[in-house]
Amino acid sequence: MKVAYEKVGDVLTVKVSGRVVGSDTLQFRRDVSGWIAEIPEAKKPKVVLVLDSVSMMDSAGMGALVSCFTFAQKREGRLVLAGLGRGVKNLIVQTKLSRVFEIYETEEEAIKSFET
């Protein structure tokens, strides 16, 4: 699994690729939570997780997504998902997490969602 981030204005985009499984998800959680924690307290975190290059995700990966989402919410921010591949999208729908996460087709749409 590879994780990279960049800032687009005041939106943190996190691009994830590869297999989001097992013990690798611990580092993913630490990375994303650390990047969110670096956002000044006065600003509410705006985070887009771009998952279009994720080839596989297991329950540990799903738990990592929920953990990052919860951390952003505790900081009064938003974390949204973008570019879900078919397998990841099916997993999120089957686990009913599609009711929890805001999901966008593209990274650009997700970033624009923070403008309103």
N, C-alpha and C positions, 0 to 999 in steps of 0.2 A: 504494500500500500504506500502511496505517495500522497503527501498533503502539502499544498502550497497556498499562500495567501497573498492578496494584494488589496490595496485600498482604492476604491473608486469613489472619489469625493469623500463622504463620511460613511460610506458603506464598506464593510469588510467582506470581501469575497474569499471563500475557502474552496479551492478546487481539490477534489479527492479523486484518486484513480487507483485501479487495482482491486485487490480483495480486501474488504473491510470485515475482517473475521478475527476471532479469538483474541489472544493477548495483544495483538497489534493495536486493538482499539483503545487500550489504556493510554498509549502515547497520543493517539488521535484526540482523546478527551482532554488530556493535559495541554496539548498544543492549542486547541480551539478555546478552551477555557482561559488559558494564559493570554491569548490574543484579545479575547473579550475583556479580561481584567485590565489590560493595558489601555483600554478606552477610558478617557477621563470621566470621573464620577459625574460631572455635570452633563455629560452627553449620554443619551440612551443608546445602547448598542443596536446597530443595524447590521445583521449578518445574513449572507446568502451562502448556503452550502450547495456547491455545484457538483452533482453526482453523475454527470453524463458519461464519465469514464470508469465508473465502478462496475467491475465484472461480476462480483459476488458479494453478498452481505448476509451474515448470519445473525443470530439473536444478540450476540455481543455487539455487533455493529449497530443493530437497532437500538440497543440500550445506550450506546454512545451518542446516537442522534438525540435521543430523549434527554440524556444528561446535559448535552450542550444547549438544547432548547430550554431546559429548566434553568440553567445557569444564566442564559440571556434574559429570561423572564424575571429572575430575581433582581437583575440590574435594571428592570423596567424597560427592557429592549425587546426586539423581535428577531427571531431566527426563522428564515424561510428556506425551502428547498427548491432547487432548479435543475432542469435537464435530467430527469430521472429516466434511466434505461428501463426497458420492459420488465426485467426481472426484479429490480429494486422497486419499481412502481407497484408491481403485483404484490410484493411482500408488504409494502406499506398499506395497500388497500386491504389485504387479507387480515392484517393485524389491527385494522381499524385506526391506524395512526394517521390516515388521511383525514380524519376528523380533527386531529390535533394540529398538524402542520399545514401551513399555507404552501401550496405547491404551484410552481410556475413552469411553463414549457421551456423557457430559455433564461439564461443568466440576465439578459437585458431586461426582460419583463419583470424579473424578481427585483432588480435594482430600481426600476421605475416605480414599483409598488411602494417604495419608501418616500416618494415625492408627495403622495397625497395624505 
